[in-house]
């Protein structure tokens, strides 16, 4: 009963605050994020994050990125590989360097200082993608570059995290060798290319002809979850797998109906739960004497991605407007940084206090990014 009540409260708050955000000209996702903050330990403390909620949130982000993949123009994605890589690399280097020195200045040890940089090198594209989709900007050059850069950023984050854990956690014997992780990642993309070219068109055509209700949506769920599972096995985020399987079938005749049914499945339950769950993970207890640290680190989290990614876009010849959109679009850390921070906590690289500090700063970037991006997009 508690789980059902939690779902009821989260959905009701997400609807009310999402509509409220829309009414004042803000992206709907901002209201859904704040719904979790209001219900969680930060304010009312009537809903706590649980395994069931986290499970539904993970499905939500996979569905969201599958839908984004379906809406992605693969030709534009290929045409923007160079700027995407430049944005990803500079957008990762700036936070890694700046946060290392900032953490040292606040008397964190070397291991924790490096980990701060690893956490904030990550980017969450799911929230940015939702804002771009809301304002019909996903297929613009800036939108496509953000998607490509976020994928490259995710691969860089996984590689840096894997190396960090292997070196510093004392669990190197439990980690796969880096060369094997790299080989698995390459194998995933090669395998996805082969399957998407020779298997998926026939599979999707035959499967969607079956007479079960909402069959296109069921096939979409099957593909999103299956690709996410294989991606995780290869050491890549499940979000990346879901995104690329969507890209792989975006040009098929069945893609439009599949997207329509996946939108109903995702936005009807899982995606609002995902956004609200981010806010549930935040607690401000015990941070009265740490406001200086949180303020400085939050500003650094915003500026390092904004400047680094924007500079990368500008260096490839993009306009100031597009570079600004891309820089802001890469600011949100969202679930990717939380996943990295959680792995560090489980590996005993950081303690619970540091994890809470990281989580609050991640939330700040996650709320700031869609608000700032909206202001740029509607000009």
N, C-alpha and C positions, 0 to 999 in steps of 0.2 A: 504493500500500500504506500509506503514512503516513497518508493521509486516513482510510482504513478503520480503521486502528488507533486514530486519534484518536477516531473515532465510537464505537468499541467501549469505549474507556476512559471517555469522557464519559457514555455511557449506563450503564455498569456503576457508575460513581461516583455518578451521579444516582439510580440505584435504591437503592444501599446507603445513601447519606447521606439520601435522601428517607425511606426506611424508618426510619433512625435518628432523624431529626427527628420523625417521626410517633410513634415509640415513647416519646420523652420529652415528648410533648405539644405539639410545635412544628408550625407549618404545613410541609407537605412542600416547598413552594417554598424555604424557608430552607435545607434540606439540599441541594437542587439548585443553589442559588446558591453554597453553600460548596464543592460538588463542583468547580466551576470554579476557585475560589480555590486549592484543594488541588492540582489538576492543573496549574495555570498557573504563571507566573513567580513568584508570591508564595511558593510552597512547593516543590513537587516539580519544577516546570518541565519536565514531560514532554509537555505539550500546549501548542501555541501557537495563538493565534487566526489564522485564515487566511481567505482570500476565500470558500472553500467553506463553512466553518463559519459565517461571517457571513451568507452567502446562506441557509443552512438556518435560522439563527436568525431572520432576517427573515420567512421563511415561517411559522415557528413562532408569532411574535407576531401575525401576521395571522390565522392559524387560531384562536388563542386569543381574539382580540377578535371574530372572527366568531361563535364559540360564545357568548361573552358577549352579543353582540347578539341571538342567537336566544333567549336566556334572559331578555331584558329586556322588561318590561311597558311598552309604548309609552304606555298611558294614564297610568301612574304617572310616566313620564318627562316627559310634557307637564304633568302636575299639579305638578311640582317644578321648573319652569323658573326661577321667581323665586329660590328658595334656591340653585339650581345656579349661577346667574349671580353672586349675591352671594358665594358661596363661592369661585368662580373669580377674581373681581376682587380681593377682599381677599387671597386666597391668592397672587396674583401681585404685588400692590403691596408687601406686607410684605417678601418676599425682595429685590425690586428695590431698595428704599430701604436696607434694612439691609446688604445685601452691597456696595452702592456705597460706603458709609462705612467698612465693615470693610476692604474692599480698599484704599481710600485710606490707612487707618491702617497697613496693612502695606506701604505705599509702592509699590503698583501705580499705573500711570499712569491718567489719566481714562478712556481708551478701554478698558483692561482691567478697570477697576473697574465700568464700566457692563456689560461683557460678563459678569462674575461674576453680576450681578443678573439678566441675561437668562437665563443657564443655569439658575439655581435658581428662576426663576419657573415653569419647566416642571414638569409632573407626569406620572408614568407610571402609568396606571390598570391596566395588564396584571397586575402582581403583586398589587395590591390586589384586583382583580377575582377573581383566582385564590383568594385567601384568603377573600373574601366567599362565593365559590361553594362552597369546601370546608366552610364553616360555615353554608351555606344562608341567607345574608343578602343575596343579590343583589337580591331583590325587596322588601326592606324600604324604608322611606322614606329611611333613611340610605344604603343601597346604591344606590338609584336616583339620589339627589342626587349622590353621588360620581361616578357614571358621567356624569351630565349636566355636572357641574362640570369633570370631566377633559376632556370634549370642548370646552367653552368655553375652558378653560385652554390646550388645544392650539392653538386658533385664535389666542388672545392671544399665545402663544409664537411662532407662525409670523409673525404681524404684527410683533412687536417685533424678532425676529431679522432679518426682511427689511429693516426700516427701519435697524437697526444696521449690517448688512453694506453696505447701499447708501450709508450716510453715512461709515463708518469704514474699510472694507476697501480703498478705492481702486479698487474694481471696480464702481462705480455704473453705468458704461456697459454692463456685462454683466448687470445686474439688470433684471428687469421693473419698470416703474413700479408704485408701491404701489397706485394706483387700479386698475391692470389686475389685480394679484394679488387685490385685494379683489373685483373683478368676477368673476374666475375662481372664487373660493371660493363666492360667492353662486350662480354658475351651476351649480356642482357640486351644491349642495343642492337647488336648484330642479329640475335635471335628474333627480336621484335620486328626488325626490318624484313627478315625472311618470312615470318609468319604473316605480317601485314600484307605482304605482296602476293603470297601464294596460298594462304589458308583463309585469312579473315574474310575476304569478299564472298567466297562460297559459303562459309559458315554463317555469316550474318544474313545472307540472302535466304538460306534454307531455314535457319532458326526462326527468323521473324515471320515466316509464312505459317508457322504452327498456329493452331486455333485457340491457344490459351489467352485469357484476358491480359491486356497490357504486356504482350509478349516482347515488344520492342524494348520496353523499360526493363523487363527481366533479363533480356540479353545484354543490355547496357550494364546492369548491375553485375552480371556474371563477368563481363569483360573487365570492368573497373576493379572489382575485388580480386579477380584472377591475376591481372597485370600488377596490381599493388602487392600481392603476395609474392610473386616471382621477383619483383624489384627489391623487396626487403631481403629475400634470400640472397640476392646479388649484392647486398650491402648498400643499396640505394633506397631513398625514402619511398614509401608506398605511394605518396602523392605524385612523385615523378612517373611511376608506372601508370597510374590512372590517367595522368595528363597525356602521356604519349600514346596510350592505346586509343584515347579519344582522337588525337591528331591522326592516328593511323587509319581511322575509319571515317574521318570528317568528309571525305569526298564521295562516299558511297551513297547510292540513292536512298537507302534506308536511314541515313543519318538524321534527317530533319524530324521524322516521326520519333526516332529514338530519343533525340534531345528533348522534344516536347514532353514525353513521358518521364524522362529522367528529371526534368525540371519539376514536374508535379511530385515525384517521389522525394527529391532532395529538399526543395523549398517548403514542402508540406510538413516536414518533420526534422530531418537530419541536419540540414545546413543551419537553421536558426539555433539548434542545440549546440552545434560546433562553435558558433560565434559567442553565444552566451557562456559556454563552458570556460572560455578564456578568462572572462571576468571572475568566474567562481574561484579561480586558483589564486586570487590575490587577497592578501591580508595586510593591513597597515599597522597591526599591533606591534609595538616595540620599536617603531621607526621615528619617534619624536626627536631623538638625538642624532639621527642619521640623515636629516633632510639635506644637508650640504652635499654629502656623498651622492644621494639619489638625484639631486638637481644637476650636479656636474656630470654625472655619468649619463643621465637622460639626454642632456644637451649634446654630449659627445656621441651618443648612439644615433641621434638624429642627424647631426652635422657630418659625421664621418661617412655615412652612406649617401647622404644628399650630395655632398661635395664630391666624394670619390666616384660615385656612379655617374653623376652629372658631368664631371670632368671627362670620364671615359667616353660618354656620348658626344661631348663637344669635340674631343680629339679626333673623332671619326667623321667630322664634318656636319653634324646635326645642328639645327638652329638652336638659339638660346631657349626658346619655348619648349622644344622637344627634349632638350637636355635637362631642363628644369622638371618637366613631367616625369622623365625617366629617373632622375635623382630622387624625387619625392616618392615615386612608385616603388623604389627599392628600400625605403626607410623601414617599413613595417617588418618586425622580426617574427611576431605571431607564433604559430605552433612550431616552426622549425627551430627557433632559438630555445623555446621551452623544452623541446625534445632533447636538444644538445645539453641544456642545463640539467635536465632530469637524468641523462646518462652519466653526467659528471657526478651527480649526487649519489646515484646507485653504485658508481665505481669508487666512492669515497674520496674523490678529488676535491670536492667542496662539501661544506656542511649545510645544515638546514637554514641557518641564518643567511649565508651567502646566496643560497638558492632563492630565498624570499626576496633578497635585494635584486637579484637578476630578474626575477619574475615581475616585480613592480616596474623596473625600467623597460622590460619587454612590453608590458601593457601600455606604458606611456607612448612608446613608438607605434604600437598597434593602433592606438586611438588617434594619435597625431597625424599619421600618414593619410588615412582616408579624408580627414577634415581638410588638411592642407592641399591634398591632390584635387579635391572637389573645387576649391577656390581657384586653382589654376585652370581646371578644365572648363569652368563655366564662363571664363572671361571672353 
